[in-house]
Amino acid sequence: MSAKPVFRTLRRLLVANRSEIACRIMRTAREMGIETVAIYSEPDRTAAHVALADRSEPLGGDTPATSYLDIARIVDAARRAGADSVHPGYGFLAENATFARAVEDAGMVFVGPHPEAIAAMGDKIRARELAVANGVPVIPSAPCTEGKTAAAAEALGFPLLVKAAAGGGGRGMRMVRKADELEEALASARREAGSAFGDDRVYLERFVTDPRHIEIQVFGDGRGRVIHFGERECSVQRRHQKIIEESPSPVMTPELRAQMADAAVHLAAGIEYRGAGTVEFVVDPERRFYFLEMNTRLQVEHPVTELVTSTDLVRLQLEIAAGGSLPRHAPEFRGHAIECRIYAEDPANGFLPTGGTVLRVEHPCGPGVRVDSALFDGLVVPVEYDPLLAKISVWGTDRAQATARAAHALEDLAIVGVTTNVSFLIDVLRDSLFVDGGFTTTTVEERYRGWKRSRRDGFVLAAAAAALAAGRPTPAATGSGSQRARSLGPWDTLGAWRAGTGES
């Protein structure tokens, strides 16, 4: 795919992303002595990642298409800033081979896989072909061919999934339970896939009943050597998107782990994979596993792997991108970790995204608690982007301790002014089915239909009262990355929030 890399020192890194993942990458870069450059759209002018960076470059635009998805603008910003490397984070252009190639053509290091590997795994149909060629089991599927799709669906059997060929993260995916739902599902999936990925191709895939979603974290050196960092269980999902992840999986056996890890490593080695990647599998009730896709980037849920392996995956990404070597041995695993994704959304209203102004935020702390966040008092949550606000991750000596710590950490989290999914996550963590490790990817949809918010607002109202009585400063970033504070009084920050509607 490419010549053997030569080790080089990275001095200035542009992070081609926003919010909590941009902040997380910048913190590791700072520890490594690497200067950081933020980019920002108009809605993100005062965002936390802009304030955290050593310098920042405006992209202009107020939508993803005119900012974080604009390859030419980002490469130009990197040139202006004198960056020698670019980290894409996750989402946006993180799995875009054209972007990776443009960065490399501009003489900068792309912190990720070779463009050829991104292209191979980014096309889900091609990725399945590579999995088959490498002996990795796949779920039966069929292409959507003009005039033949209905017959192909009947041959696969219902229920089935319509999936985006260039997609991921649940976008461009539709469940089809019977034949008369197929036409609308195809049209809807194509529209969403075209909008999200610029590619409206879809295909059909047999639906595995009561599936578990388990993924293997791999790392490659780009020269054929690949090691794995264990698995993550990602079965707690809503709308085909993960909300709670953990490691290790409660259903994993040593034999199954070895088989899945070997399959993931073999697939990645076959394409001379470089950097961090995740091979995702579906596991059926009989513990048979099938390849889903390979994500050629850092995952949202990478903190759980970092907690159980004591490894900074972003540091390893940067070292590999600079031409460094993988660890000589696979990591040792210790304890249990759980991550909860905090979204600005309303679980009582179909998980619809919400916006608003964060009047007050109090992050949890304590033994084994990690917070990945870009929240601050006065933050206006943009409606233009993914509603992920923060991630609360915990580590425990075993799953029971980790589960209890996660629930307590969420109870200590206060976000006033924006409706979030925190109460819902607490209910899931305390559900006997979750405690017993019994969730599948369909459990949230089936078990929590009609869910109503429980009354856990005592601390929230106390925090709101304190915020409204005293006011809190909010950071606002200038183009150079410096911070300034503006005192916000209660009537400046109140917005549309009223007592009883703020979510904890």
Buried (B, 14 or more C-beta within 10 A) or exposed (E): BEEEBEEEEBEBBBBBBBBBBBBBBBBBBBEBEBBBBBBBBBBBBBBBBBBBBBBBBBBEBBBBEBBBBBBEBBBBBBBEBEBBBBBBBBBBBBBBBEBBBBBBEBEBBBBBBBBBBBBBBBBBBEBBEBBEEBEBBBBEBBEBEEEEBEEBBEEBEBBBBBBBBBBBBBBBBBBBEEEEBBEEBBBBBBEBBBEBBEBBBBBBBBBBEBBBBBBBBBBBBBBEBBBBBBBBBBBBBBBBBBBBBBBBBBBBEEEBBEBBBBBBBBBBBBBBBBBBBBBBBBBBEEEEBBBBBBBBBBBBBBBBBBBBBEBBBBBBBBBBBBBEEBEEEBBEBEBBBBBBBBBBBBBBEEBEBBBBBBBBBBBBEEEBBBBBBBBBBBBBBBEBBBBBBBBBBBBBEEBEBBBBBBBBBBBBBBBBBBBBBBBBBBBBBEBEEBBEBBBBBBBBEEBBEEBEBEEBBEBBBEBBBBBBEEBBBBBBBEEEBEBEEEEBEBEBBBBEBEEEEBBB
